[in-house]
Amino acid sequence: MAAGAEALAIGTLVLLAATILVVNAWAVIDTNMALEAAAREYLRAYTEADEPIVAAIEGDAAARAVLEDRPGMLQRLEVDPPPPETFGPCAPAAVTVSARVPSIRIPAIGTRWGSTR
């Protein structure tokens, strides 16, 4: 009886740890997919503009529009636009879009520890 109770407790802890690991891995994957979509829309709006300052403003608005339904991610969003001197119709454009993701998050109680960029 005692050996069986210990095995159940250890099994429950292993299951809980695995569940937390899977949920956190999915949060990173989901954030990555959302940020890729935001970067794509940023560059689409950026390359359609006529002036570099307008391009940066429209690109930022487009990236934030993609993340509109994710207010938590929208608050943690950081956009590093291309430098204005590289703006041009045939110039390559690159944007860095990043957000902070909690390192460990327990969804049932809403606890978060640390963060990863």
Secondary structure, DSSP 8 states (H G I E B T S, - for coil): -HHHHHHHHHHHHHHHHHHHHHHHHHHHHHHHHHHHHHHHHHHHHHHH-SSHHHHHHHHHHHHHHHTTT-HHHHHH-EEE---GGG-SSSS----EEE--EEEEEETTTTEEEEEE-
